[in-house]
Amino acid sequence: MIRFAAGCLFLVAAASVAFAVDRVAADACAAKLTPDAKSLYDAVAPHVTPQTDLEDIMTAKIAPLVIFGYISRRAAEEHAPAAAECLKLLM
């Protein structure tokens, strides 16, 4: 039983390290984005997990930004692909 628990703990630690590396890479990618693309990345990134449907979560998080006038629809459509490329690193 102790061996099993230690094995599970190792897997969790390894997954955390892998996620941290991905987060660093994603944030480095986002640092190179235009301000509009970076704002999209910032709005969506906290909600991305390996199981996330990226298109669905981007739509859910970006639509309110457009509706409330934080970013134009045109700008969101133009900059979403660049933000998505960085967000994919979180998955």
C-alpha positions as a printed Julia matrix, in Angstrom:
91×3 Matrix{Float64}:
   0.0    0.0     0.0
   2.82   2.42    0.84
   4.47   1.66   -2.48
   1.21   2.43   -4.32
   0.77   5.73   -2.46
   4.37   6.7    -3.21
   3.84   5.86   -6.88
   0.72   8.02   -7.02
   2.53  10.88   -5.31
   5.34  10.6    -7.87
   2.86  10.76  -10.76
   1.17  13.82   -9.3
   4.54  15.53   -8.8
   5.62  14.67  -12.34
   2.37  16.02  -13.75
   2.79  19.22  -11.73
   6.31  19.72  -13.06
   5.14  19.09  -16.63
   2.31  21.59  -16.17
   4.72  24.17  -14.75
   7.0   23.8   -17.77
   4.03  24.18  -20.1
   2.84  27.25  -18.18
   6.26  28.86  -18.49
   6.35  28.16  -22.23
   2.79  29.43  -22.67
   3.51  32.62  -20.73
   6.7   33.18  -22.74
   4.68  32.76  -25.92
   2.02  35.17  -24.63
   4.66  37.78  -23.84
   5.29  38.08  -27.59
   1.62  38.65  -28.46
   0.04  41.95  -29.45
  -1.82  43.69  -26.61
  -5.21  42.5   -27.93
  -4.04  38.89  -28.32
  -2.45  39.03  -24.85
  -5.73  40.21  -23.32
  -7.49  37.24  -24.92
  -4.81  34.89  -23.61
  -5.11  36.38  -20.12
  -8.89  35.97  -20.13
  -8.78  32.32  -21.18
  -5.54  30.88  -19.71
  -6.78  30.38  -16.12
  -9.54  28.13  -17.44
  -7.46  25.85  -19.67
  -6.78  22.29  -18.58
  -5.59  19.28  -20.56
  -9.26  18.24  -20.91
 -10.49  21.65  -22.09
 -12.12  22.07  -25.48
 -10.12  25.15  -26.43
 -12.62  26.48  -28.95
 -15.49  26.24  -26.46
 -13.63  27.91  -23.61
 -12.31  30.68  -25.86
 -15.82  31.4   -27.1
 -17.2   31.39  -23.55
 -14.53  33.72  -22.17
 -14.04  36.06  -25.15
 -17.71  36.65  -26.01
 -18.33  38.73  -22.85
 -15.27  40.84  -23.64
 -16.8   41.66  -27.02
 -20.33  42.15  -25.67
 -19.19  44.58  -22.98
 -16.92  46.48  -25.35
 -13.51  45.55  -23.94
 -12.42  44.42  -27.4
 -14.06  44.72  -30.81
 -15.41  41.65  -32.55
 -13.02  42.27  -35.42
 -10.01  42.48  -33.1
 -11.1   39.34  -31.24
 -11.43  37.4   -34.49
  -8.11  38.72  -35.74
  -6.1   38.01  -32.59
  -7.76  34.82  -31.3
  -5.64  32.48  -33.47
  -2.38  33.86  -32.04
  -3.71  33.61  -28.49
  -4.87  30.05  -29.2
  -1.37  29.01  -30.25
  -0.04  30.03  -26.84
  -3.03  28.54  -25.02
  -2.39  25.17  -26.67
   0.86  25.0   -24.71
  -1.21  24.76  -21.54
  -2.9   21.56  -22.67
